[in-house]
């Protein structure tokens, strides 16, 4: 049954997906930042068109990419000149994180693409009369969406029973704990983690911040950086890894850290970067159409008006994950939790980890709140079941769940790729009936 499920068409995952927000590869970094701050998404797709008017998606960009670009030595000296570079200049070289996929492709093919390194699968959104073509995309005669590993995991969780008994097995027994992880010590310079941040962007992982005994304290996540503005480059250049966690945490940077960054910029004669920070503080940067938190160095993308969908056959756990992952919890639901005595403190002790990362940021409009990213690490232990870790990752919108031992020391991590690899193994283990008869 699991094999039949994996042979479903990938277009089934496109239901309700919005069209891609895009930017041309020849656009400037400044134009990309403006587009990102006006977008409801953390990422923009990057497209390049040829002389024959055919267009192809060549990558994606988020604010974290720009932050890493600004952290280069020459760009710290003159960030305003760096804004004149093109988007193609900051895309990772030699790495294809975006791949086009035919809508008739199977879910199995989509998973294989992800396991080969693709983060986003670009798929045409079609009606009955449309045909698959990448031409005239910019003329909007064709429309595309993209599928992420998170989308695939959520789709699989909706029918997780067909993979039994794998979902209830421990992550330790399934051998999916990745020990090739990136760590930085709390007091190390944040700039020492720059190469790790770039690698985490490509691999969709995070950097663990640990103490001297290798006990995890928090994380530096590309997803958190993607919710910040580009002035965080100044914080990376001047602060320790531990201070950077506080700076990018969803509560906004403490004023003492902001002042510390400014002082260190002055000491290093990085006057242009200091000027950039001050312009943001006073809101004078052109095109800064972002939802500001009220403190320098932070913005939060607005929530999409896209409806969150399920069907009558969806399992209860799948709908719960949808509600948590998309932050569509209502006031009456919160009251129900209170009545059941599900306090934040009690919930933090259960198998699904801490929920203190579910902070919110006031957008400035009555009745609307928007989720922010926390630098708190989401934890599990080697005895956690696969389905429990899947739920943690989806509920907290993270692509990496850290595995710790009883003494809180870091053991490894479980990623979306690891989850997909073990679920995909169902097809490899399946032997056709004709093959079994031949062996008999």
Buried (B, 14 or more C-beta within 10 A) or exposed (E): EBBEBBEBBBBEBBEEBBEBBBBBBEBBBBBBBBBBBBBEBBBBBBBBBEEEEEBBBBBBBBBBBBBBBBBEEEBBBBBEEBBEBBBBEBBBEEEBBBBBBEBEBBBBBBBBBBBEBBBBBBBBBBEEEEEEEBBEBEEEEBBBBBBBBBBBBBBBBBBBEBBEEBBEBBBBEBEBBBEEBBBBBBEBBBBEBBEBBBBBBBBBBBBBBBBEEBBBBBBBBBBBBBBBBBBBBBBBBBBBBBBBBBBBBBBBBBEEBBEBBBEBBEEBEBEBBBEBBEBBBEEEBEEBEBBBBEEBBBBBBBBEEEEEEEEEEBBEBBBEBBBBBBBEEEEEEEEEEEEEEBEEEEBEEEEBBBBEBBBEBEBEEEEEBBBBBBBBBBBBBBEBBBBBBBBBBBBBBBBBBBBBEEEBEBBBBBBBBBBBBBBBEBBEEEEEEEEEEEEE
